[in-house]
């Protein structure tokens, strides 16, 4: 077979005999049928794609459309080895800036490396260790390759869980415009729209150049939690759940003579989200009445690429990516505690303004919990902007394949008050001087006072900058009887810098911002790496691969990590593979320097000191100490140590006939010194163990916050099996059918909350803050006949034992979650393609869960879809 090194006009995806299932091998083929050497994700050696045996899953861009996937996070959710993808639904109230991430193997998004065309992207500054998937222009992609094996020896320290490589089209000719609309059946809320424009000019082979660009606009309207039955309340007596807040409107008070109450309790606590608390005569707030399941989001992205043919063997490329995403979310009105009211106020219970009297009050000062409903919902506006420029060249020189590049990436994010946040001290002063009524409607003067106390503007700005150069060369260096020895060597230098600027004057006025006492932070580092790879055919059927990498961080030191693998083709129908590697992940700049923030816990808790067993201690204010959201502090830790890992994999691929391929791959991953935080529920449920985390005021009467900053927690161990099947059925008179199936079974996932501590099993159990699914799969049947096509897909998540932070009689098992999608396409119109479909065909509601980790209640937005049955249409016109 003749091996051509000339560039081809296109890459096509095909099955390779004896190749790993779950990998659609990317094989570059010239017009005369000769196959060139290409670089596959997970290796620096150029070779025939059919020569490699990496455990790779590849998803073609056309499959995105068939399943109605609108974002990169949705694409990641179809991967069985991806335990969760965060997105806009989880950004409500969480302060993440709307970031969307992937989490291979459930090890955390910080251990999943995301690449664009084989090179790094700048991490989102609010997270510092993960790429925001919102910046990926889905319509510019040709495919996504996911290396399921650890690849620290090839790509660097943060590839412990695997690598996701988003690969764009190599060249484009002509112009295309696409419009998409997604409409939930239940209501217009949560609807999505997309407009995409793409065009390119120049034939790389004939003209020696090609330029193309893609502009993508995507937006989604907000969906209120109250609009869906399953998420409309955080109070479920039948489930043993009461996650309401003791800070309400009308406010609850605690008097100097020890009386607790609410002036409007006797009349039933009538009002939006209000619930009467018979235990102490107060009113509580079901905050879900105010929050969203999905915030209003918008993404705008541009990708431009120019490719120039320098010679028959060499090309140069210039690639620029600009992306901007915004996230407008709303949560319950501001909660304020520690407000003082004296009997001089006209709004004192039984006073001149008509607030009902409360038995036992004789003019004592009151300490009030009040939610400023008159100011409206707290509205936040997050903006993320990413820019990335790559200058690269690749080709052949002196018999060596080379690839060199210069990358400049910058990721900026900001958070702003857009309404509902008020100046704490002004509100407290307004109650004290009698202007504001914390128990009822405001007077005209009171409303004007609240309006004047509103806080607007940006309170947080963060920036992550990364400048890097990389280069690698490869060639066949020796000829053995069984074949050629492949060799590659490469290097990388990178300078990363992160800054976190707090508008202290603004943030300090609102304690519920989380940044009231945060300080500016900054950090930078230099990273250098040297790596090499070797591919040795020991026999015609047995190949050895070896790789090694040394990374050095000027702030945390260096690490050497090898990787070794074997591929044995026992017969034309059966192939075995195995690999072992070590990994090293340095703490990110955010891990080390992230600003300390104090926010409310997701769940309500009893203060273990001031309200043990749910009973307020003598002199303690039960409205603050009992069944209330408490302040918890998070942030970076300059004393963090790097994480280290070991990964072992063993797999087999069976291809009895050319049209059918089946694979099984076992994985086993161990991590020590894992970086993370102990879950809030674990801290409050084990006070004696975590006593040092609790920080009280000097007089011991107030819990100021629970200190849960990042730390090295201990070990993580997980193992399981990936399975895949690809089947191209024989062509029939009714059309051509193909079946694809990918599933992951997790045998065990254990972690420690501290070094040497007890291991917690997380498979099929919620654990501290999330479940690990025992089984997850995605299955698709595709049909094609002439201009017609159709796709039917199923995504399945197994059930698990719930968080169950409830009484034993209410323990709950979350049922399995299975959704189907159906689409049809027609390409018979001139220059026009049309696709229509239904997501969540059977309108399956998310299963009930009593989890309290997210702000949404009744379901878990990290794994399930609150939209329900959704219809969509996409039309594409090609010029």
Order of alpha helices (4+ residues) and beta strands (2+ residues): beta-beta-beta-beta-beta-alpha-alpha-beta-beta-beta-beta-beta-alpha-beta-beta-beta-beta-beta-beta-beta-beta-beta-beta-beta-beta-beta-beta-beta-beta-beta-beta-alpha-alpha-beta-beta-alpha-beta-beta-beta-beta-alpha-beta-alpha-beta-beta-beta-alpha-beta-beta-beta-beta-beta-beta-beta-beta-beta-beta-beta-beta
